[in-house]
Amino acid sequence: MDRWMRLNQRIVLVVVPVALIGALAGCGDLLEPDLSPSDVDSVQARNALISEEIDLPADYVFIAGVAYPPGFSGHTGYRLMFEARVTLFDDSQRLQGAYVGDSYDREFSEFRPIDCGAGLLATARQKRWTTCDSTTRAKYITNDATNPDSTDVGYGSAAIVLVADAEKTQVHVVIGGT
């Protein structure tokens, strides 16, 4: 009987720790952060602009936004949509100085025409924030010094896209995460 007791104790000493390790290993998914895109509110949107040193006028009305968390480390990417007066599209010089600057002294380029099918507006089209037809006008500026002619935004860069219709100008801020 003594022999069976010692054998049972050994089994318990081996089986219980192995079972606990297995159970805890399965809980690893609970400890990992959620990396899926998430909607943002107006406060989060304005905080994202501040952290990226982009100074949009306060009278631009926040409509919608999505945050794209970084996969490992770095900064979150954002796609934000604001609305402004219809005349902004034709009088957009005010936005030239919207980028306050950073340690790399990057500035926004000049506004250039952009096709509604460009990558900068992909999220806006998917979320149905923007619809494009033959009368839609769009243009953009970027601070992506490594690829200033790109119609997408690189890591750590930002772009502002203006989309105009008869009633308003949509202001899309695209911030590339790192």
Sequence and secondary structure as in RCSB ss.txt:
>XXXX:A:sequence
MDRWMRLNQRIVLVVVPVALIGALAGCGDLLEPDLSPSDVDSVQARNALISEEIDLPADYVFIAGVAYPPGFSGH
TGYRLMFEARVTLFDDSQRLQGAYVGDSYDREFSEFRPIDCGAGLLATARQKRWTTCDSTTRAKYITNDATNPDS
TDVGYGSAAIVLVADAEKTQVHVVIGGT
>XXXX:A:secstr
 HHHHHHHHHHHHHHHHHHHHHHHHHTHHHHS   S EE  HHHHHHHHHHTTB   TTSEEEEEEEE  SSSS 
 EEEEEEEE GGGTTSTHHHHT B   TT       EE  TTSGGGHHHHHTTS    TT EEEEEE  TT TT 
SS  TT EEEEEEE SS EEEEEEE   
